[in-house]
Amino acid sequence: MPKAKSAARAKSAATKAAVSTGSAAPIVVPLPEAGSYNPERLAGKLLQAQTFHLREALIKHMADLVAIAEIDPRSLRTEGEVSAYIRRATAMLHTHHSRAARK
C-alpha cells in the first residue's frame, strides 16, 4: 500500500505544478506489480483490440508515406511545389521522431 500513497502524492504535486504553469497535468501511470507480465499468457481482448488500432494507424501512415515517396522531386518546378513537398515530408518525419531522442 505505500506505493499507492506515494503515487497519490506525486499525482497531487504534478497537478499543483500544472495548475500553476497553466499546462495539462501529466498522467501518472503506476509501475506494474513484479511478476505480472507473462510473455507466455494468451493476450486478452483489450490487447488484441489495441493491436488492430495500431495496425490501422500504421496503414494510414504507410499510405501517407507512399503518396509522398511517389512524387519525383525532379518533377517539382516551382518554389510553391517544392515548398509543399518539403512541408509534407518534414511533417511526416517529425511525427516519427520522439522528443526524448532529441535531448
N, C-alpha and C positions, 0 to 999 in steps of 0.2 A: 503493500500500500504506500510506502514512502515515495515510490516513483510517481504515483498519481498526484500527490501533493506538490512535488517539485515541478511536475508538468503544469499543474494549475497555476503555480507561482510564475513560471516562465511565460505562460499564456497571458496572465494578468499584466506582467511587466511589458510584454510585447504590445498588448492592446493600449496601455497607457502611452507608450512611446509613439505608437501610430497615431493616436489621437492628438498628441502634442505636435507632431510633424505634419499632420493632415493627410498622411498616406494610409493605404489599406493595411489592416492588421495582418501579419503573416499567420498562416495556418500551422499550428504546432501539431506534428504527427508523432505520436509516441513510438518508440522502438518496439518491435515485436518481442514476445516472450522468447527466451532461449529455447531452442528445440522446436519452435512452432512451424518452421519451414521444413517440409519434407519433399524433396525433389521426386520421390517415387510415388507420391499420393496422386490419385486422379484429380484433374483440375475441375473445380466447381463451375456452375453455370455463370457466375459473375466473371471469373477469369476468361472463360470461353467467349462471353459477350464482349469483353474488353479487347480480346484479340481480333474479333471481327471488326470492331470500330477502328482499331489501329490499322487494319488491312485496308479499310475503305479510305482512311486518311492518306495512307501511302500511295494508293492507286491514284488519288486526286493529285498528289504531289508529282507522281510519275507523269501524269498527263500534262501538267504544267511544264515540267522539265522537258518533255518530248516536244511540246509546242515551241519552247524557246530554242532547243537544240536543232530543230528543223529549219530555223532561219539561217540562211547562208549570210555571214557578215559581209561578204563581197557584194551582196545584192542591196545593201543599205547605201543609199546615195545622199540623202540629205542629213543635216545635223539633227533634225527632228526625229528621223527614223533611227539614227544611231543612238540618240538620247533615250528614246523609248525602249530600245533593245537593252541598253545598259541598265536602265531603271528596272526593267523586268528581271534581268539576270541577277543583278545585285540584290534585289528584294528577295529572290528565291535563295540566294546564298546566305543572306543574313538570317533567314528563318531557320536555317540548319546549323547555325553557329551559336554555341552557348556563351553566355556572358562569363561563366566560370572559366572557360578556356582562354578568354582574353586577359584575365588577371594574372 
